[in-house]
Amino acid sequence: MPAHYISCHSCGLELRLPPLKPGKAAFCPRCGHPLARVEANPFLLPPALALASLIMLAVVFSGLYMHVTVLGLEVPLTMPEMMKVLILQQSGFLAEVMFVLTFGAPFFFCLLCLYVYGGLLWGKPPPGVLRATRWLVQLRGWMMVDVFFISTLVAYIKLGKVAQVHFGPAFYLMFVLSVLLIRTALSVPEHWVYYQIRRLRGDKDLVRPEGGSVFCGKCLFERPAHETECEICGSGLHKRRPNSLGWSLALLITAMILLLPANLMTIMVSSNPTVIERSTIFSGIRFMWRDGDHYIAMIIFSASIMLPWLKIIAMGVLLYAAKFGMKIAPQKLSKLYLITESIGRWSMIDIFVIIMLMSTFRTHLARVVPGPAALYFCLVVLLTMLSAHFFDPRLLWDKATQRNKKAT
């Protein structure tokens, strides 16, 4: 990739990017955020990983995931069977969430990767390649196969006290699938992909536009100031994301409101012929702690109580700093944003554990069903992820620059 001007997606710094050879990467000198990267084998590695991921995804979803023996009953579990149980128990929303995060997002991500890179290898952009690339980039953050795998280990420890659990081949292959998907996502540097599309369209010189310019917030390339839509990636051109703070704040407030019933209402109902037990997130953690499962209690506490509240507090600090400014260095605020953006997905552990318990205990002798808090908690996780997604971290640096100018 030749030298050209670029704008950092994290801090907005405009700088000249040096030529990048295969296997090299460039980082922002101000905030340290990755600017661009070229894989050692940039044309073949991503589609090869995507194809391997698709094959592994098919194997995982068609094979035995767990085999549980509870109260003398044999319960074989596959991934589709878990979703079927959710639908039969009128928890269709949880089934949809599980399907999208563990199958839908990875499946379409890999298909789009093959489609986009197939066009690059063919030397001709396929129809709709810009839209496909935008979706390819967006889907990276919504694949949660790795979260589901860790949730299985948590559920195994809980199930092990009342049932015999044997993992099937699909469980072990899910670890392989998780690694493949993570590596595939890392092997798709969108700036390089958009450059290759631009090159195939005959625009490979990367000459600076005359008469003013604006940098695209998606592909990071410099475009003429009069453009309203980036001709490279098809995104709208704006100096900063429009209504970023408004959208982020609205989603955050909604998540805060829903977090109260998520913590206070029943998240799981366990029943047998003689006893019906309703538990909240906190009462479940307290029960596990008293029962000696200290590590599991700490994992659930961290994922279900500590992480959502910490993320809400962190997003509140970031929104305040972007709107009014703070004395905290923007470098630290940028790191806080990156951490906040990356940890939110792990709060889904509790939801996935409930799904596995529901799939196991579904007879008249022992039954587990989700309470209303499960829906609220799931929405809290998704809304906080969206709040971080809509937040434009460059506003933190803009406000810091304004404060420095006023101080001088």
N, C-alpha and C positions, 0 to 999 in steps of 0.2 A: 504494500500500500504506500503510495507516494506521500511526500510531505504536504500538509495542508493545515488550514486554520480550523480550530475546533473550540467548542465551549463546554466546560465541565458541567455535567448534569447535576452535580452535587452543590457546587459553590458558584457557578456561573462565570468562572474565570475564562477569558478568551486568550488563547495562546496558539502558537504554531506547533503542530504535532510533527515530529521528525519522521522520516521514512521508517516503516516497520516491516521487518522481514519475518518469515514464518518462525514461530516459536518465541516471538518477542511481544512485549506489552509496554504500554505507557501509562503513567499515573500522574494525577494532578499534583503540581509542586506545592500548591497552597493547602489543599485539604486531604491529599493522599488517595482520593477516589480513583478507581480505574477509569481511564479514558478510552482506550482501545486496546485490542489484543488480536493477534493472529496466531491460530493454532499451528503446530508444527506440520500437520497434514490437514490444512483447512478445508479442502474440498471433499475428502473421503471420510475423515474421522466422524463428523457429526451424523451423516446418514448411516454409517455403519453402526454407530451406537444406537441410533433411533430404531433401526431394523432389529437389532438384538433386543432392545427394550420391548418392542412390539411382540416379538416371539415369546419373551419371558412373561409379558403381561397376559398373553393368551394361556400359557401354561399355568400360571398362578391362579387365574380365574376359572380354570377348568379342572384343577386338581383338588385333592383333599387338603384342607387347611389345618383342621384340628379334629381329633376324635376324642370325645368326652364321654366318660361313663359316670352317670350320676344316679344314685338310688336304684342301681341295677338296670337303668335304661341306657342304651347306646345312642349317642347323639353325634353323627358325623356332620362336620361343618365345612362348607365351601363358602367362598365369598358371595356368589349369587344366592346361596341359601340364606345367608345372614340378611341380605336385602329383602328376600321373600318374606322372612319372619317379620321384619319391620312393617312391611305392607300389610300382612295379615293381621297384625296387632294395631293397625290403624295409626302407624307412625310413618306415614308416607314421606313427610318432610325429611326425617332423619335418613330414610332410605335414599332419597334424592341427593342429600348432602354426601352420604357415603359413596354413592355411585359417581358423582361428579369429581370428588376429591381423590378417590382411589382408582377409578377407571376412566371416566370421561376425559378429565384434564390430561392425564398421561397419554391416553389413546390419541386424542386429537393433536396434542403436542408432537408426538412422534410422526403422525401422518403429515402434519404441516412441515415438519423438518425434512421429511423425505421429498415432499412436493417442492419446497423452496430450493433445497440443495440439488434436487434432480434437475431443475432448470439451470442452476449455475453450472453443473457438470455438462449439461447438454449444450450450453453456450447460448441459450435463448430464454429470456424471461417468460415463464408460463403465464396464462391468463390469471389475473387477480393476485399476482405475486406480492404486491405491496400490502394488500389487505391480509394475505396469508402470513406475511412476515410480522405485521403488527400483532396478529393473534398469537403467533409463535412466541413472541417476546412476552406478551401478557400472561400466557398460560404457565410460564415457568414458576411463578410464585404460588400457584394454586394446586400443585401436585403434592399430595400428602401421603404417599405410600410409605415413606420412612416413618412418619408419625404413627400410622396404623401399625407398623411393625413393632415399634416401641410400646404401643398400647397393648399389643398382644402379650408382651412379656409381663406387663403390669396385671393384666387379666389372668394370666397363668398362675401368678402367685396367689391371687384371690381365689381362683377356682381350685387350686391344689389342696386346700384344706377340707373341701367337701366333695371333691370328685377326682377321678383319675383322668389326667389329661395327657394325650399323646399327640405330638405335632406330626402333621402330614408333610409330604414333599413340598406342597405349595408354600408352607410357612418358611422353610429354609430358602426356597427360591425367591421369596419376597425380599429377603435381604439382598440377594443378587440384583433383583429388579430395582431396589432402592438405590444401590450404588450406580447402576447403569443410568438411571434417570437423572441422578445428581450430576454425573459426568457428562451426560448429553446436554443438560441445561447449561453447564459451564462451557461447553464447546461451541456454543452459538453466540458469538459476539456480534450484536446487532449492527454496530457501526461498520464493521467489516462486511457484513452481509449486504447492507444498503450500498456500500461502495461498489461491490461486485455487480449489483443490479444496475447501478448508475453506469458502470463501465460497459456492461452489455448493451446499454442503450446509446452508447457512443459518446458519453460525457465522462471522460476519464482524466482530464487535465487538472481539475479542481482549482480553477482560476478564481480569484477573489472577485465578487461582483462590484461594479462601479455604482457610485451614487448612494452609498449607505447599504447596510446589510443587517440581517437578523439571523440568529442561530436557531435552528429547529430544536425543540426540546426532546424530540424522539430519536431522530437519526444523528443529531448533533452537528450536521453540516451547515455551512454558511450559505444563506440565500439572500437574494435582493430584497431590499426593504419594502418594495411595492407588492411583493407576493403575499397573499393571504393563506395560501395552501402550499405546503412544501411539495415541490415537483419530484423530490427524490423518494420520500416515504408516504406522501399523501396525507400527512397530518396537518392540522391547522397551525399556522405560524403565529406565535405570540412570544413576546419577550419573557413573560412569566406565565405560568398556567392560570387561565382565567378563573376567578372565583375559588381559588385554591383554599384559602382560609375559611371561606364560608361553607363550602362543601365538607371540609375536614371537621370543622367545629360542629356542624349539624349532625354528622354521623357519630361524632364522639359523644355529644349530649344524648343522642338516642341510645347509644351503648351504655352510658351511665345510668339512664333510667331503667333499661332492661336488666342491668346487673343486679339491681335490688331484688326483684322477684327471682332471678336466677340463683341468688344466694340464700334467699329466705324460704322459697317454696320447695315443695317436694321434687327431687330430681329422679328418684327411683323408688318403686314400690315392690317389695319382696313379699311373697305370700306362699303359704302351704295350707293344708286343710285345717290347721288350728290357729295359725298366727298370720296377721297382716302387718308388715312393718314398713312405715314410710320414712325415708331418710332424705335429709338435705345434704348439700355438699359438705357442710361443716360437720354435721352429725356422723356422716360416713367416715370422714377423716378421723374424728374422735374415736369412733368404734375401732378402726384399724389400729390406731395408736394403742388403745387399751388392750387390743388382742395381740399385741407384740409385733405387728407389721409396721415397724417404725419407718423403714426405708420407703415402702409403698405409700405410707401416710404422708411422708415429706414430698414425694413425687407428685401426688395428687394435690397436696396443699400448694406446692409451687406452681403447678400447671393451671389449677382451677380457681385459686383465690389470689395468690400473690401476683402471678403474671398479668391477669386482666387489670387489676388495680394499678400495678406499676406502669403498665402500658398506658392506661388512661391518664395517670398523673404525668407521665413523660410527654404524652401528646399535648396535655394542657400547658406544660412548661414551654414546649416548642411553639405552640400557637401564640402564647403570650409574647415570647421572644420575637417571633416574626412580626407581630402586630405593633408592639410597644417598645421592644428592645430590652436587653438585659446586659448586665456587666459580665456575664459568662462569655468566654471566648467562643467565637463561632466554630472553631475547630472542635471544641468539646460538644457543642450543640449538634454539630453534624454527626459526630460519633454516636451521640445519644439517639439521633434519628435512625441511623443505620441499625443499631441494636434493637430499637423498638420495632422497626419494620421486620426484622428477621425472627424475633422470638414469638410473635403473636400466634402463629400457626400451631405452636406446641400446646396451646390450651385445649386443642381438640382431643387430647389424650383421654380426658374424662368421658367425653361423648362416645368415643370409639370403645372404651371399656364397657360402658353401659350396653352398647350394641352387642358386644360379644356375650355379656351376661344374659341378655334377653334371648339370644339365639340358643344358649345352652339350657336355661331354665324356662321351659315353655310347656310344661305339663301341669295337670291338676295337682300333682304332688309337690311341685316346686315351680314357681313362676316369678319372673322379673319383668316389669314393664316400666317404661320411662314415665316420670311425672312431668307436670307442666314446666318445671324449671329447666328440663333438658332442652326444650325448644328455645326458651329465653337465653340460655347459656350459649347455645349454638349461634344464635343471632348476635350475641355480644362479641363472640370471636370473629365472626365475619364482618361485623360493622367496624370493629377496631382495626381490622386489616385494611378495610376500604378507607378508613379515616387516614391511616398512614399513607395509603396509595395516593390519595388526592392531595396530600400535603406537598408543597414545593419547597424543598430545603434551601433553594437559592435565595428565598426571601430572608432567611436568617442572615446571610452575608450582606444582602442589600441593606437591612436594618442596621447591621454593625457598621457598615460604611457610612451611613447617614449619621450615626452617633459620633463616629470619629471626626467627621467633617464639622459637626456642631462643636465638638470639644476643642477643635483648633481654630 
